[in-house]
Amino acid sequence: MNDRLYSVEQVAERLGLHVRTVRNYVRDGRLPAVRIGKQYRIAHEDLEAFTGRPASSDSGEPAEGPRHSEVSSIVEIDAVDARTADRLATILTGSAAARSQGEPPLRIETAYDPGRARMKVIIIGSLGDTARLFDYMEGVLDS
């Protein structure tokens, strides 16, 4: 069991929040804390429960476990005809549907506005998958 207590300032720095925001969380009861003298102290376990993930250690060592990164992208394509937009949507959604079990999720949404000849593509996925999809898009649009 970890008996580590953090000050409001330390929690604010760890979470990238303003000190007043953390104090408001404590006063509202959203972040459990104990008052010692005139200052609040937040237990390590309460900080983990609040964030929903393990609090990083003070040792400077990287966190254990696999690293995960995700990209959210919105691509707007002007002057695209309906046939090209349909082809592009088919290729992108097919790429997302053909994923193997255990691969990171890949989410794609497409919308086409024929009146403006504009297509919007929303991609949420890993760095590599998103880069590959951008290459596919560029290939279709250049052809």
N, C-alpha and C positions, 0 to 999 in steps of 0.2 A: 504494500500500500504506500502511496506517495503522499507525504504530509506537506508538500510544497504549497505555500500560499503566495498569491500574486497581489500586488497593489493594483488599484484602478488604472494607474498610469502604465504599468507593465501589460495589463490586459489590452488597453487601448492600443499600445504599440504593436502587440502581437496580432491583433485583429485589423489593424489599419483603420481604427476609428478614433474619433475625437474623445477626449477624456470625459467631457460632459455627456456624450452619448452612452458611454459605459456606466457612468453614475446614474443616469436615468434608467437604464436596464436594471440596475441594482435596486433603485428606489421603487420601480414598478413591480419588482418581484420576479422579473423574467430571468435574471441572473442571480442565483443565490450567493450571498456573501455574509461575512460576519463583521461586526463593527468592533474594532480594537481602538479604544480612545476615540479620536475624531476621524479615523480613517477606516475605509472598508478593505477587507482582504477576501480574495476569491480563491477557493480551494481548487487544486489541480483537477480533481474529478468533476467539480461543478463547471469548470471551464470546458472540459471535454464534452460533458453532457450538453452544454449550451451550444457549442459549435457543431456537435454531432460527429466529431472526429478527434483523434488523439491530439493533445496539445504537444507542440514540439518541445524537445528537450533544450536545456540551456547549454548543452555540451558543444553545440555547433556541429554535431554529427548529422548527416542527412537522415531523414526519417526512414524507417524500415518499410519494406514492401515495394511493390511495383509502382513506378511513377506513371501518372496518367495526365495527359494533356488533351484538350479538346478545342476545336476551332468552331466558331459560329460565324458564318459568312452570308451576306446578302449580295447577290450579283444582279445588276440591272442591265439588260441588253436592249438597246434601242435599234430600230430599223431592222427588225427580224420578221420574216414572213411566217405564216402559220405552219407551213410544211417544215421549215427548219426548227421552229419552236417545238413542234410535235416530236421530231426526230431527236432533238436534244433532251426533251423530257423523258422519252423512252429509254435512251442510253443511260441517263442519270438514275432513274428509278430502277432500271434493270441492274445497275451496279450495286445499288443498295439491297435489292432483293436477293442477289446471288451470293450473299455472305455466308461463310461457314460458321458452324457453331463455335463459340468461344472468341470470335473476332470482336473487336470493339464495335459498338453500335454506330450506324451511319444513317442519319435521317435527312431526307430530301423532300422539299416541297417546291412545286413549280406553279406559276400562274402566267397566263398569256392574255394580254389585252389587245384584241385585233384592231380596235379603233385607233390605238396609238402605235401599233406594231411594236409593242414592248413586252419583254418577258422578264419575269423576276424569278430567281432561283435562290432558295434558302437551303444552306448546307450546314449540318451540325455533325461533326465527326472528328476523327483523329487528324493529326497534322499530315501524315503521309496520304491517307485516303482523300483528304480535301485537296491536296496538291495534285493527285492523280485525276480527280474530277475536273479540276481547272484545266489540266492538259487535254482531257476529253472534250471539254467545252471549246477550248481554243481550236482543236482539230476540226470539230464540226462547224464552227463559225468561219474558219478559214477556207473550208471546202466549198 
